[in-house]
């Protein structure tokens, strides 16, 4: 860096240092932030949701576990598929998945 400061301009090492501290600050901020755990459904919400799904599918609540269910919703004019999480008993948004380590949808 002394070569750049003397021969070209002292602004290059200064800008590089500022960018370095900015990147390190955003890295630390990201690593210590909440990943965004989705709250589980309460027992009442889960029972109500199961009833709605059974009525929509024309089935009764039996002892079997149906295949993965999806729900299509329209957000800003786009059709989006929401997958159902059997553990959390919620429809999770796109790009969310159930984490086996923390046992929550993230």
C-alpha positions as a Markdown table, in Angstrom:
| # | Residue | x | y | z |
|---|---|---|---|---|
| 1 | Unk | 0.0 | 0.0 | 0.0 |
| 2 | Unk | 2.8 | 2.5 | 0.5 |
| 3 | Unk | 3.6 | 2.2 | -3.2 |
| 4 | Unk | 0.0 | 3.1 | -4.2 |
| 5 | Unk | -0.1 | 6.0 | -1.7 |
| 6 | Unk | 3.2 | 7.5 | -2.9 |
| 7 | Unk | 3.3 | 6.8 | -6.6 |
| 8 | Unk | -0.4 | 7.0 | -7.6 |
| 9 | Unk | -2.7 | 8.6 | -5.0 |
| 10 | Unk | -3.4 | 8.2 | -1.3 |
| 11 | Unk | -7.1 | 7.8 | -1.9 |
| 12 | Unk | -6.8 | 4.2 | -3.1 |
| 13 | Unk | -5.6 | 2.7 | 0.3 |
| 14 | Unk | -8.2 | 4.9 | 2.1 |
| 15 | Unk | -11.0 | 3.7 | -0.1 |
| 16 | Unk | -9.8 | 0.1 | 0.3 |
| 17 | Unk | -9.7 | 0.5 | 4.1 |
| 18 | Unk | -13.2 | 1.9 | 4.1 |
| 19 | Unk | -14.6 | -0.9 | 2.0 |
| 20 | Unk | -12.8 | -3.5 | 4.2 |
| 21 | Unk | -14.4 | -2.1 | 7.4 |
| 22 | Unk | -17.8 | -1.9 | 5.6 |
| 23 | Unk | -17.7 | -5.5 | 4.5 |
| 24 | Unk | -16.5 | -6.7 | 7.9 |
| 25 | Unk | -19.3 | -4.8 | 9.6 |
| 26 | Unk | -22.0 | -6.2 | 7.4 |
| 27 | Unk | -20.5 | -9.7 | 7.8 |
| 28 | Unk | -20.6 | -9.4 | 11.6 |
| 29 | Unk | -24.1 | -7.9 | 11.5 |
| 30 | Unk | -25.3 | -10.8 | 9.3 |
| 31 | Unk | -23.7 | -13.5 | 11.4 |
| 32 | Unk | -25.3 | -12.3 | 14.7 |
| 33 | Unk | -28.8 | -11.6 | 13.3 |
| 34 | Unk | -31.8 | -13.8 | 13.8 |
| 35 | Unk | -32.2 | -16.3 | 10.9 |
| 36 | Unk | -36.0 | -15.7 | 10.8 |
| 37 | Unk | -37.6 | -18.7 | 12.5 |
| 38 | Unk | -41.2 | -19.1 | 11.6 |
| 39 | Unk | -43.5 | -19.5 | 14.6 |
| 40 | Unk | -45.3 | -22.9 | 14.9 |
| 41 | Unk | -49.1 | -23.1 | 14.7 |
| 42 | Unk | -50.9 | -23.2 | 18.0 |
| 43 | Unk | -53.0 | -26.4 | 18.6 |
| 44 | Unk | -56.2 | -24.5 | 17.8 |
| 45 | Unk | -54.8 | -23.1 | 14.6 |
| 46 | Unk | -53.4 | -26.5 | 13.6 |
| 47 | Unk | -56.8 | -28.2 | 14.2 |
| 48 | Unk | -58.6 | -25.6 | 12.3 |
| 49 | Unk | -56.2 | -25.8 | 9.4 |
| 50 | Unk | -56.4 | -29.6 | 9.3 |
| 51 | Unk | -60.3 | -29.3 | 9.2 |
| 52 | Unk | -60.1 | -26.8 | 6.3 |
| 53 | Unk | -57.8 | -29.1 | 4.3 |
| 54 | Unk | -59.9 | -32.2 | 5.0 |
| 55 | Unk | -63.0 | -30.3 | 3.9 |
| 56 | Unk | -61.3 | -29.0 | 0.7 |
| 57 | Unk | -59.9 | -32.5 | -0.2 |
| 58 | Unk | -63.2 | -34.3 | 0.7 |
| 59 | Unk | -61.5 | -36.6 | 3.2 |
| 60 | Unk | -62.0 | -37.3 | 6.8 |
| 61 | Unk | -59.2 | -37.1 | 9.4 |
| 62 | Unk | -57.9 | -40.7 | 9.4 |
| 63 | Unk | -54.8 | -42.3 | 10.9 |
| 64 | Unk | -52.8 | -42.0 | 7.7 |
| 65 | Unk | -50.4 | -39.2 | 6.7 |
| 66 | Unk | -51.3 | -37.8 | 3.2 |
| 67 | Unk | -48.6 | -36.9 | 0.8 |
| 68 | Unk | -47.0 | -33.4 | 1.0 |
| 69 | Unk | -49.6 | -30.8 | 0.5 |
| 70 | Unk | -49.3 | -27.5 | -1.3 |
| 71 | Unk | -51.4 | -24.4 | -1.3 |
| 72 | Unk | -51.4 | -21.9 | -4.1 |
| 73 | Unk | -51.8 | -18.2 | -3.2 |
| 74 | Unk | -51.6 | -15.1 | -5.3 |
| 75 | Unk | -49.1 | -12.5 | -4.1 |
| 76 | Unk | -48.6 | -9.3 | -6.2 |
| 77 | Unk | -50.3 | -11.0 | -9.2 |
| 78 | Unk | -47.9 | -14.0 | -9.1 |
| 79 | Unk | -49.1 | -17.5 | -8.2 |
| 80 | Unk | -46.9 | -18.9 | -5.4 |
| 81 | Unk | -47.0 | -22.5 | -4.1 |
| 82 | Unk | -46.7 | -22.8 | -0.3 |
| 83 | Unk | -45.6 | -26.2 | 1.1 |
| 84 | Unk | -47.1 | -27.6 | 4.3 |
| 85 | Unk | -44.8 | -28.6 | 7.1 |
| 86 | Unk | -46.2 | -31.5 | 9.1 |
| 87 | Unk | -43.9 | -30.8 | 12.1 |
| 88 | Unk | -44.7 | -27.1 | 12.5 |
| 89 | Unk | -48.2 | -27.5 | 11.1 |
| 90 | Unk | -47.9 | -24.3 | 8.9 |
| 91 | Unk | -47.8 | -23.5 | 5.3 |
| 92 | Unk | -44.2 | -22.3 | 4.9 |
| 93 | Unk | -43.3 | -19.6 | 2.4 |
| 94 | Unk | -41.0 | -20.2 | -0.6 |
| 95 | Unk | -37.3 | -20.8 | 0.1 |
| 96 | Unk | -38.2 | -21.8 | 3.7 |
| 97 | Unk | -37.4 | -25.4 | 4.9 |
| 98 | Unk | -37.6 | -27.3 | 8.1 |
| 99 | Unk | -34.3 | -27.4 | 10.0 |
| 100 | Unk | -33.6 | -30.7 | 11.7 |
| 101 | Unk | -31.0 | -29.1 | 14.0 |
| 102 | Unk | -33.2 | -26.4 | 15.5 |
| 103 | Unk | -36.5 | -28.2 | 14.8 |
| 104 | Unk | -38.1 | -25.1 | 13.3 |
| 105 | Unk | -39.0 | -23.8 | 9.8 |
| 106 | Unk | -36.4 | -21.3 | 8.8 |
